[in-house]
Amino acid sequence: MTHYSSGADPAATAAAHGTSQQFDAGAAVAADWWRLFHSMQLDAVIGEAFAHNPGLDAAQASLRASQDNLRSGYGIFFPTIDAAAGATRERFSALGFGASAPSSVFNLFTLSSTVSYALDIFGGQRRLVEGLRAEVDVAHANERATYLALAANIVNTVVAEAAYRAEIEATEQLIELQKEQVGIANVQAAAGTVPYANVLTLQSQLATSQAAIPQLRQKLVQSEDLLAVLAGHTPAEWQAPPVRLEELTLPAALPVSLPSDLVRQRPDILAAEATAHAASAEIGVATAALLPSITLSGSLGAATHSVNNLFPSNGKSWSVGAGASAPLFEGGTLWYRRKAAIDDYNQSMALYRQTVLAAFEQVADTLRALDHDAAILVAEDEALAAATEALRLVQINYESGIATYLDVLLADTQYRQAKIADLQAIAMRYQDTVALFAALGGGWWNAQPAGAEPANAQPEARIGN
């Protein structure tokens, strides 16, 4: 399979705002893909988040814990050696053994060491370690997913914040125009040249625009607070540098990984695969529990009554042996534990397939969304251009005395409304571009090695471990 959508994937979008986004199949996804938006403020916010975000700290701690669990699991391949020492003072009575000898008081000093080794004949221990290694893979994939989600959320929030600011400015300008329209309509209604219903209609439009301002400001504040939290700070102690929508650059060349590569790149797919691997290892562990286990053991000890005569020859002891144990009847516990492990594996494989399907769907939807975003923006640009030209003509007519000032205000209102719709279309195009990079996995596999100088000579953000 070479494409994600039915038929064929789009090769390029329509040219909107002077930019046609090209889809380059099989091209490499940059690890620091957010730098393609060419915003130093955006780079600064992401750098701050990578350094202080608690979610990243938690993901890294989880990874370290899984790595330490794996290291501890390797210990089962080595012999177990224990040592013991004791010092006691006793009063011995022979009456407990049916003798009438007088009791005696003595000291006893003991020193012993035991060695045991479990033979992993049926591979249960090996499968256990294999499962621990798969858990490390899960934690590593989850860490990568955390980095990707954090970067995508920050870029989306920065775009939304910039769009809210632009919409507030455009709406405030619209409100001032509508206030003028209401004032003129009131004068005309008082003079009897227009019906009062015109005044009520304009007042309703003005109230609707005024009601939009608090909503936009609330969304702006929420986006600012969200950026602070994503950066690992409270909203009261840190604020992201403001970014204007026109300061962002829309990436024109967009990589699109091949479907065969996507399954090796997306962190959620890798995590689902590793989870299935761990479930497979649990089957081996449960199977080995049904079979005999063999253990080799040995011990060496010494005892003495006095520290002045350490380890006399008659106080030394040793033993060497082997033991085997096998479950004979467990009430079906071990058998059904193995069946449960098989069921868990089947479940994890089904979830893996579902994750792959969802990933393919997300990429297909995002490619189509970018194509549609460009078409929408083209239409909005045309509407804005028409509103701009209409305003220009009305202004000329007003200067020539063949149009009223109210006509100018109405044309300007239509222009501002077209401008707001255009801003919303621009923001959606940016956010769907972010969604494509996230759907492709974020390019973590192309991260620069530690200490390497990136090609753009800018500070490189660290992606994962």
N, C-alpha and C positions, 0 to 999 in steps of 0.2 A: 504494500500500500504506500502510495507516494503523496496522498493528499488527505485532508481532513473532512472536507465538505462533499456533499453529493455532486457528482460531475467533476468539477475542478475548483481549486481555491483561486480567489482573485489574485491577479499578478500585480495590480496597482490600483490605487484609489483615484477618484477624480481629483483634479487640481482645485483645491479650495484655499483661499487666502494665500495663493501663490505657491502652495506646497502640495505635491502629489506623493503620497507615501508608497514606496516600492517594497514589495514582499520578496525577499531573497531566500529562496528555498535552500536549506542546507547550510546557510551562513552561520558563523559563530555568534553566540550570544555573549555580549560583554558582561563580565562579572560586576562591573560598576556601571550598569546600564543607565542609572539615573543621571550620570554625567552627560548623557546625550541631550539632556534638556538645557545644558549650558547655563546653569544658575549657581553662582557661588553661594548664595543664601541657602538654596536647597541642599547643596553639598555639606554646608556647615551644620544644618539640622540633622542630617543623616549621620554625620560624624559624631555629633553629640549623643544621638540615640545609641549608636553602636558602642559608645563608651560607658553609658550609664543606664541603659534600659534594663529594668529588673527581669523582664521576660527572657532576655538573652542570658543574664546571669543564671536564671533557673535552668535554662536549656543546657548551658555549659556545665553546671553542677550535676545535672542528670547524666550527661555524657561521661563526666569523670567518675561518677558513681558506678556506671555500667562497666567502665574500663577497669576499675578497682575490683568489681565483682568477678570479672573475667580473670584478672591476675590471681585472685584468691582461688578460683576454680582450677587453675593449673596445678595447685598443690596436691590434688588427688592423684597425680601421676608419680608422686614421690613417696618413699616410706615415711611412716609416722614414727617418730622417736620421742619417747617420754622418759623423764627421770624423776625419781622420788627419793626423799631422804626423811628419816624420822629419828626421834630421840625420846625414849619413854623410861620411866621408873615404875616398877611394878612390885606388888607383893603377891607372890604365888602361893596358892593353897592346894595341896595334894588331895584334900578331901573331895574336891570336885571330880576327881578321877577314881575315887574309891580307895585311896591309900591313906595311911595314917602318919605319913612322914610330916615332920614339922614344916611350917610355911617358911618362905625365904623372901628376902627383898633383893632385887638386882636391877641394874641398868641395862637397857638394850638400845643399841645404835644400829640403824639399818640404812643401806644405800642400794638402790635398784634402778635398772634401766630396762625399758621394753621397746621392741621394734616390731611394727606390724606393716604389712603391705597387702593391699587388696588387688588380686589379679582381675583386670578388666577383660575377662575372656569374651563376654558377649557385648562389649562396646557401650554399656550403659553410661560409664563415666565419660567416655569420649563424646557421646551424644549430649551429655549434660554440658560439657565445655563448649560444644558446638552451639548449643542453645544460648549460652552466655555470650558467645561471640556474635550471634545474631542480634542479641539485645543491644550490644554496642552499635551495630549497624543501624538499629532502630533509633537509638539516641542520637547518633550522628546525623541521620536524615532529618530527625525532628529539629535538631539545632539549625541545620541549613534552612528548613522550612520557616523557622522563627526569624532568621535573618531576612529571608525573602518577604515574608508577610510584613515585617516591620518596615522595610524599605518601601514596599508598595503602598502601605498605609500612609506613610509620611508624604510620598509624592502626591498621592490622591488628595490628601488633606491640604497640602500646600496649593494645589491647583484649585480646590474648592474654595479655600480662603481667598485666593486672588480673584476668583470669579465673584464671590460675594462682595468684595470691596468694589469691584467694577460695577456690579449691579446696583449697589447702594448709591454710588455716584450718579449713575444714569437715572435711577428712580427719583433721587432728590431733584435732579434737573427737570424731570418730568413733572414732579409735584409743583415746582415753581411755575411752570408753564400752565398747568391746570388751574392754579390759583388765579393767574391772570385771566384765563378763559372765564372762570366763574365771575370775576369782577366785571368783565366786559359784558357778560350775559346779563348780570344784574342790572347794569345801566340800561341795556337795550330793552330788558323786560319792563323796567320802570318807565321808559319812554314809549312803550307800547309797540316797538318794532319787531319783537320776537315773543313768542308765548313763554309763560313762566315754566312750562314743562322743560324747555331747553336748559334753564338754570338748574332744575332738579337733576336732569341727566348728567350735566357736567359736575355737579356736587357729588353725585354717586360715584363717578369715575375718580374724582379727587380723593374721596374717602377710601376707595379700594386701593389706590396707590399709596396713600398714607398708612394703611394697615399693613402693606407689604414691607415697609421699612423696619418695624420692630421684629418681624419674622426673619428678615435678612440679617439684622444685627445679632439676633439670638444665634443664628447659624454661624455667623462670623465668630462670635465669642466661643461657641462650642468647638469650632475648628481650632481656634487659638489654644483653648484648654487641652484639647486632644493632642496637639503637637507638643505641648509642655509635658504631658504625661508620657507620651511615646519617647520623649527625650530623657525620661527618668527623673523629672522634676515635678513639683507641684505648680499649678498655674500661678500661684502668688509669687514664686521665687524665680521664675524663668519665662521668657517670652521669645518665640521664634522671630528671627528678622523678617520683616514684611517682604512679600514678593508680589509684584504686579504681573498681571497676565501677559502683558506685552514683553516682559523681561524673560519669559520662557521661550525656548526654541523647540518646535515640534520636530522630532526625529523623522527624517525623510526616508532613510534606508532602514527597513525593519527586517531582522533575521527571522526565519521560520524554520525551526528544526524539523527534520524528517520524522514521521511517526515512529520509525524504528529507533531513532535516537532519543525521542521524547521519553520512552519508558526507562531509559538509563539516566535521565537527567532530572526529572521532577522529583523533589524530595518526598512528596506524599506517596508516589509510586514506589520509590525505594524503601520507604518505611513499611509500606504494605507488603512488599516482597520479603523484607527482613523478618517481619512478623510471621509470615508463612513459613519461613525457614526455621524460626524458633519453634513454631508449632510442630514442624516435622521432626525436629530433634526431640521434642517431648514424647513423640511416639516411640522412638528408640529407647528412651529412658524407661518408659512404662513397659515396653517389651522385655527389657533386660531384668526388670523387677520380677517377672514371672519365672525366670530361670535361676539355676543355682549360682551362688556366689562363693568364691574360695579366697581365703585369707591366710597368708604366711605370717608367723609370729615367732618371736624369740625374746628371752628375758635373761638378765644377768643381775645377781644380787649378792650382797655381803652383809653379815651381821656380826656384832661384837658386843661384849659386856663392858668393855673399858676402852676409853679413848687412848690409853697407853699401849694397847695391842690392837691396832686397826686391822681389820679384815684377816683374821686367822684362817688357816686352811680349812678348819672344820666349820667355818661360818660362811663359806662361799657356796653359791647355788646358781644354776642356770637351767634353761629349758629352751627347746626348739620344737616347733610343731606347725601343723597346718590344720585348718578347719574349713569345713564346707557346710553351707546351709542352703536349704531350698524350701520355698513355700509349698506346703501340701494342701492346706485348706484355709482360705481367708474369707470365706463367705461370699465369694464373687467380687471382693473389693478390688483386687489387682486386675482381674479380667475387665471389669467395667471401667476401671481407671484408664486402661489402654484404649477401650472403645471411646471414651470421652476425649482422649487425646486425638484420636482419629477424627472425631467430629469437630474438634477445635481446628484441626488442620484444614478440613473441608470448608469450614466457615471462613478461615483466613484466606484461603484460595479464592473463594467467591468474592470476598471483600477486595482482594487484590484485583480481580477482573473488573469489579465495579469501579474501583479507583481509576484504572486505565481508561475505561469507557468514559468516565466523567472528565478525565483530563483531555481526551480527544474532543469531547463535546465542547469543553471550555475554549480550546484553541479554535475550533471551527466557528463557534459563536463570536469570538473576538475578531477573527478575520472578517467575518461578514459585518460585524458592528462597525469596524473601521471603514469598510467600504460604504456602508449606509451613512455613517457620520459625515463622510466627505460629501455625499450627495445632499444630505440635509444642510450642511454648511454652504454648499453652492447655492441652494435655494434661498437660504437666509441672507447670503451675501447679495443675491439678486434683489430680494425684498428690501434690504437696506439701501442698495444703490437706487432702487426706484423711489423709495421714501426720501432719499437725499436729493434726487433730481426734482421730485415734486415740491419739496421745500424750497429749492432754489428758484423754481418757476413761480411759486406763490410769492416769494419775496420780491421777484422782479415785477410781478403784477401789482403787488402792494406799493412798490416805489412808483409805479406808473399810474396809480390811483384807480385801478380796475379790480382790486381785491381789498377786503377789509383786514384789519389787524387780527380779527378772530380767525380768519382763514389761515393767516400765518401761524397762529398758535396751534390750530388743529393740525396743520401739516407738520409742525415741529413735534407735536405729541406723537403722531404716527412714526416719525423718524426715531424718537426716543424708544418707543415700544419695539421697533424693528432692531434697534441697537441692543436692547436687553435680550431679545431672542437670539441674536447673533452671538452675544457673549456666552449664553448658555450652550449653544452648539459648539463653540470653540472649546469650552471647558470639557464637554462630553468627549470630544475628539482626543483631548489630552489624556483623560482618564481611561478611555478604552485602549490607548497606546500603552499605558501602564499595565492594564489588564493583560495585554499580549505578552509583555515581558514576564509577568508573574505566571501566566499559563505555560510558558516555555521553560520555567524552572529557575529563571533569574541568572543563569550563566555562572553559577558557583564553580563549575568544573574548569572554567577559564580564568580563575583568579590568579593574580601574579604571585609568584613565590615570595616568601618573606624576605624583605631586604632588596627586592628587585625594583628598578625604576620603571614605572608605567610609561607607555608611549606618549601620553599627553603631558608628562612631566608634572602632574598634579599629585597630591598626597593620595595614596591608594588606601581605600577602606578595606579592612580585613573581613573576609567572608569565612566564617567557620574556623575549625581547627585543622 
